[in-house]
């Protein structure tokens, strides 16, 4: 029987082998069924080779990398949006987790959920001290490990990004080869160029992420699921550099999944939201959760028309009607962040407002503040973070004491929110600006969640 995590004394297992493969971008395409309390769809991962293998190649045909051998011994204005249609235990104190190769080379079988699983075997992951078993020819393949829990994984496949129109601009080869090995290299080259586009190309980058996520599959990948992980391999691939850098996972959440709460709002209407603990988002989608794993994402979410989808994102999404009583919502993030910061809340929310919202309603003219020399010095200095479309470099943002925001609540709380929240929120945001400086995001949604919300606020 699976041991339950005790948040009072157990560390959250961080299983993902981020030093081998690092997620740079997630593209989610999801359908939410509130009646059955399930979220189902696909997630596409765009990887770069991890730091340990980024500049190395295998020196021996069929052998592991030299660094691999050493490890054995030592231990993100609106982008163009293409609507996405439905595509028919170790300690958390470690910075990276060097799990690499499956244990015994067992044959995969299928369980009742359609997972290619090895039944009750242990997660099949060996620790960093034994990550490359060069003596055992029965287990040569590299294994990608993702953090995953309480999910039904249905299928995993490689994505043929080379089939995307215009993708050739990301390659140095004039024509793709028919040889499968060279074609695999071409696909990985496209992803490598795409994930490393400069920050000022973020609109183009998001567009190509969307197009690539809609590309056809080019072969299923065998996988196994454990209590805290999802392991994926490709036959014959022994090093991370050769592993597919774009993969699609078909999955479905479970009503009892510990990353989401299915409940009712203060008016008795159904809703669902992420709770962020005790297992972060790994029961919402497979992901990488070690601290080094910072990524961007975009998400298309479809649900019944009476529901409003709120999500962490830099854009204020407007719903797109798809068919009768179904709306689609699209959000994106260009700031690389941990997967645990992905938040979603779906319910019969209503926007609380006294006048039409515009982006320049709340400016420094409404809340005059004195700017110290330190404020300007901070904005003039170069930021030390990874490259992305940084809000701190926007001259308008430095004077924006209250960022554009929206307030949502169940219908039964509309009047009380107008009298209390709308009056206090600008003052709170202004005080935060005075203390902390420019808000790092371009907008803010404030949601009055049900009283059984058991976690910190969703940022």
Number of C-alpha atoms within 10 A of each C-alpha: 4 6 6 8 13 10 11 6 7 11 16 20 18 26 29 29 24 28 22 27 28 23 23 22 25 25 24 24 24 25 20 20 13 19 9 9 18 19 23 21 22 24 22 25 26 28 23 28 24 17 13 17 20 14 9 13 15 16 10 9 6 15 15 20 20 15 14 23 18 12 17 18 13 9 12 22 7 11 13 13 14 13 15 20 13 13 13 4 14 12 13 17 13 11 14 20 21 26 26 31 27 26 20 13 14 13 9 14 14 13 11 7 10 12 21 22 22 19 15 9 12 12 21 21 23 17 18 20 16 21 23 29 20 16 8 11 11 13 18 24 23 27 29 25 33 25 25 28 25 22 26 19 25 16 17 24 22 24 26 23 29 23 17 15 12 10 18 19 12 17 19 10 11 8 10 17 13 8 8 10 10 12 16 21 18 23 24 26 20 21 26 20 15 22 18 13 15 13 16 13 13 17 17 14 21 27 15 22 23 21 20 24 28 22 18 17 17 14 13 16 18 19 25 23 26 21 16 23 27 24 26 21 23 20 12 12 16 23 23 24 22 17 26 25 26 26 24 25 22 19 22 22 23 20 18 14 18 22 24 28 19 18 18 17 22 17 12 11 13 17 22 22 22 25 23 21 17 15 24 21 27 26 25 27 29 25 26 28 27 24 17 14 22 19 21 23 26 21 21 19 24 27 21 17 18 11 20 22 25 23 25 23 25 19 18 21 15 13 16 14 13 14 10 8 11 16 20 24 21 25 21 23 21 21 22 18 18 17 25 21 14 20 20 18 21 20 23 19 26 17 16 22 15 8 7 6 12 9 11 11 15 18 18 17 11 13 15 11 14 9 11 9 8 9 16 11 10 14 17 12 10 10 12 6 8 11 15 17 16 18 16 20 14 11 11 10 20 20 19 21 26 27 25 20 19 16 20 21 23 22 16 14 16 18 13 12 19 15 10 10 17 16 11 12 15 19 14 13 16 24 16 15 19 16 9 10 19 23 19 12 19 18 17 19 17 18 19 17 21 18 9 11 14 12 11 9 12 19 13
